[in-house]
């Protein structure tokens, strides 16, 4: 399915190029721009994930981000999110690693949402265009909402005995189909 | 950015000095994880470049700038949810829209959903967390974004 989509996309770009179809050419420019932007970040991000997997002990993550951690787990989630480079596409694999090392669900979801809103370099960039007041309001209002909804989601999924492996299974099922 | 590369290189170097075997294993993990998710990443990149080309900035500006206050907020949240753009594209665009007179409340709905709600990132997110968790997280994020937008309107005196 994905292969077919990619082939179709390439065909579309090729035809646009020959026919001089403007939106198609624009799509091609966007694609190369975004792919380059992503390739600048992803290799380092995944190497860091690899290092994290082999060096950080499960007990350490469990203690600070796991079921036993109370308030500090969320503080760590925000600090980690603030320093995450890239965006959600880095946050997803990172949170998957954190979960496998024993972080609890509500902390994971806090981290994901926070890394969408609270990345420090992005915030500086945002404030320079939108003004400090705008950015400050967005941060201060979304912080408690993110905490609240992440805890809610974590509790709900825990009650349903959700495991992140469910995600992997759905990936496998799709392949078997 | 340079700091990020240097930091990663330094950590990798330390790791190799301390334990070669473990470090090799780390690189293997890095590669395997990357390869497994790469097709989903590519799919998202394709969708993102298509939607940005066929939904030019003028169209976004027209939709966000017209209509009543609340209709614009809802429209902004919807566009923000289905589109996906890197921050280096999004914030300059918002800066322009602001100068054109689009309200802070509408732009808040737009930027927050842009980053928190991902209809296009759905394939990647589902691969990691499964369909149910992905749907729920995005729904909650949409509500969050709308509340943040209303609060923004309140603080900028745009509600009255």
Interface residues (C-beta under 8 A of the other chain):
Chain A: X2 X3 X5 X6 X9 X23 X24 X26 X27 X28 X30 X31 X34 X35 X37 X38 X40 X41 X42 X43 X44 X46 X47 X48 X49 X50 X51 X53 X54 X55 X85 X87 X88 X89 X92 X93 X95 X96 X109 X112 X113 X116 X117 X122 X125 X126 X128 X129 X130 X133 X134 X137 X138 X141 X142 X145 X146 X149 X152 X153 X156 X157 X162 X164 X166 X167 X168 X169 X170 X171
Chain B: X1 X4 X5 X8 X11 X12 X15 X22 X23 X25 X26 X27 X28 X29 X30 X31 X33 X34 X37 X39 X40 X41 X42 X43 X44 X45 X46 X48 X49 X50 X52 X53 X54 X86 X87 X88 X91 X92 X94 X95 X98 X104 X107 X108 X111 X112 X115 X116 X118 X121 X124 X125 X126 X127 X128 X129 X130 X131 X132 X133 X136 X137 X140 X141 X143 X144 X145 X147 X148 X151 X152 X155 X156
